[in-house]
Amino acid sequence: MEFRTLSSGGQRYVVSTAGDGPDIVLLHGFPDTPYSWSEIEAELVRAGWRVSVAWLRGYHPETIVAGRGYDPETIGRDALGLLDAIGASEAVLVGHDWGALIAYNAASLAPERIRTLVTIAIPHPSVLQRSPAAIWAVRHFFALKLPWSARVCRRNDFAYLERLYRRWAPSWSGSARDQTLADAKRALSTPATLEGAIGYYRDLPLGGPPPALARVPAVPGLIVGGTEDLADADLFTRTAERMPAPSRALLVDGAGHWPHREQEALVMGEVQQFLAQISA
């Protein structure tokens, strides 16, 4: 990947763009980096897409803008500003983890600019139900809001991030997994970028979905989840059922929080099929 810095609306974006054709934008999550998309980017370029892979704001020093928050509406507008920066009037958004929430937000704010969504590992917040088990599953949301969360994350060479990987993707192992974690540690090794990544959690309201996430967006989507992830599998199905045709859920048996990495061939085959259906 060859990254360059672009600007739009007072925001800097660090993005790699490759290929020619209709636009598709890949957005990573926490704790992760754009490098997770490298093989998927190459596959999409071969399939005839212009693929842009961006650092989420806060994860790269050049993307940090003093005083700009990480609340749901603001990060959704980040994605729309990214489209402006790369000169795309519309695009497909593919988002993992926080990238998925950004994609949902952007599609709600400007559905006319989002051809379709592929969201990975995160059902839409409007389908979530509170229960003791559900709250325990996402306890990191509360832990990362604490004033000392950055110190806890850094301790013992980011041992906290290693625990998250083990808990979120218990069956994922091997060199790709280890490199992904190493890239995340490196990206968050400065105080500024670690605080930026944690900012998404600190600025997320816990009293229910904010207005931008009160309803699923009126654009079609492929909603991808792993059966070993934190969220119940039926939440991905319920998300897809509330979206317009030909939306559907893809449940990846035996995968955790990174189904697009844990079973890349299966997931990318389904993604390509879905995108062909949308483009037909």
N, C-alpha and C positions, 0 to 999 in steps of 0.2 A: 504494500500500500504506500502511496505517495501522498502525504497530507499537505494541504495548503490552508492558509488562513484567509477567510472571506469575512466580509462585514455586511450587516443589514440592520437598519433601525437601531444603531448604537450597540449591537451585539456582535461579537466576533465568534466565528465558527471555524473549527479545525476539522477539515473534511477531505476525504479521498474520493475522487470520482473517476470511474473507468467505464468504457464501453460507449455504445451508441444505441439509441432507441428510446422507447418510453422510459420515464423516470421511476425508479424504485429507490427508497431510502431505508437504510438499515440502522436501527437504534439499539444500542446495547443497554445493559442494566447494571445492577449492583450485586456483588462486587465483580466487575468485569471491565472489558475494554473493547474498542472496535476490532482488535485483532481476532476476536472470536469469530468474526464474520469472514475471514480471509478466504477460506475455501468456498463458502457459500457465495461470496462476491464473485469469484471466478466462474462459478457455475452459472450464475445469473447473467454475467457478461456474455458467456458463450451462448446463452439462450436468447440474446438480442435485446437486453435491457441496458440502459445507462444507470449504473449503480453508484449511489453515493453512500458512504459510510462515515458517520460523524462521531466525534467525541461528544458525549453528553456534557452540557455546561457544568463546570466545576471539576471535571475529571482531568482536564488539561489546563495548565496555567494561563494560556492565552484566551481561554473561554470565560474566565472569571471576570465579572463586572461588579464592582463594589456597589452594594445596596440593592442589587437585583435579587429578589427572592426565588424560592423554589416551590411555591405553592402550585396546586394543580393547573390553574388557568395560565399562570406565567410559563410553566414548562410546556404547556400545549402551544402557547404562542411562540416559544422557541422553535418548535418544529415548523410552524408556518413561516417564520423568519428564515429558517434554513432553506425552505423552498425558494423564497425570494433570492437568497444569496447564491444559489446554484442556477437560478434562471428557469425554474420549473413552475409553470402555471398550475399543474396538478401532478400528483404522484401516488404510487402505492407506498404505504408505510408498513414496514415490518419491524416490530418492536418486541424486545425481550425484557421481562421484569419491568423496571422503571420505563424502559423504552416502550413497553406495551401501554402503560398508563399515559405516557406522552401521546402515543398514537390515538388512543381513545379520546383524549382531550382535544387534540387537533381536529379530529373528525367531527366532534361535536361543535367546535367553534367555527369551522369552515368546511362543511361537508362537500361543498362544490369543488374543493381543491384536492380531495382525497378520493382516488378511484376505488380503492378497497384497502382493507386492513388485513394484516396477518399478525396476530398477537400471540405471544408465547409465554406460558407459565403464569399468566395473570388473567383470571376472569374479570368481567366488568364489575366495578364496585357496587353497582346497583343491585346485583343478585346476591351479594354477601349477606349472611345472617349471623347475628351475634350469638355465640354460645361459649361456655367455658373452654370447650375443646378448640373451637376456632380461634379464640383469643390466645390460648396457649401456643397454637401453631405459629402465630405471627408475633410472638413476644419480642422479636427483634425490633419491631416497629416502636415499641415502648422503650426498649433498652437504648436505642440509638437517639432517642430524644433527650436523654439525660445529659447534663452539662459535662460530665467526664467521659462521654462515649468515645471521643477521639483517642483519649489516653488508653482506654480499654482496648480499642481496636489495634493500636500500635504495639501493645505489650507482647513481649516474646515473639518478635518477628511476625506480627499479625496473626497470632494463634486464633484469635476470634474469627477471622475470615476462614481459616481452615475448618473450624468447627461448623460454620455455616455451610460450607461445601459438603461436609460429611452428612450433615442433617438434611440438607435440601436435596442432595443427589446421592443417596447411600450406595447405589450400585455403580456409580461412575468412577472409573479408575483408569490409569494409564498415562502416557506421556502428554496427550492432548489436555487432559484434565489438569495435570500438574503445571503445564505451561500457561494455561488460562489463569490459574491461581497466582503464579509467579508474575504474570503481566499485571494483574490487578494490584498486587502488593507494590510493584514498582510504580504504577500510576498514582497510587495513594500514599506514596512515601513522603510527600511534602506536607507540611501542616495545612497549606492553602487548599490543596486538592482533596485531602481527607475531610476537611471541614466542608468543602463543596459537596462531596458525595453524601455526607451525613445531613447536609442541609435539606435534601429531599424529604427525609424523615421528620426533621424538626418542623418543617413548614406544612406538613400534611395534617389537616384537622382530623380529630378522632371522633367527632360527634355524628358521623354519618357522611354519606357522599356529598361533596360540595356541589354547588349548582351545575358546574360544567360536567359533572359525572352522575347527575341524578338519573339520567336515562341513557340507554345504549345509543350510540350514534346511528343516524339513518343512512349508513353506507354498509355494503356487504362485507363480511369478514370470514376468514378462516381462523378459528379459535383453537390454539394448540395447547394441550396440557399433558403432563406425565402422570401416570397412575401412582408413582411413588413421591409425588411432590406434596407440598404443604396443603394445597387447596383440594377439596373434594372434587372428584372427577365430574360429578353432575353439574357443578357450577360452570364449567366450560360449555357443556351442552345447553344449559339454561341461557347463557350469554348468546350463543349462536341462534337460539330459538327466538330471541327478541330482535334480531337483526334481519334486514331484508334479504330475500332470496338473491343468490344461491348460498347464503351463509351456512356454515356447518362447523361442527366441532371435530377435532382430530385428537383422540386420546391415545397416547403412545404407551403401550403396556411395558412396564418395567423401567420406564424413564423417570427421572426426577425433575429438577428445576431447569435443566438444560436439555430438553428433548431434542432440540435442533443440533446439539453437539453429541449427545449420547447415542442417538440413532439418526445420524445426519442423512444417510441415503433414503431412509423411509420418509422422513419429514420433508426433505427437499423434493422427493418425487410427488408427494401430495401437494406441496406448495406450487410446483410447476403446473400440475394438473388444474389446480384451482385458478391460477392466474390465466391459464389458457382459456378456461371457461369464462372468466370475466372479460377477457379481450375479444372473445368470439363475437 
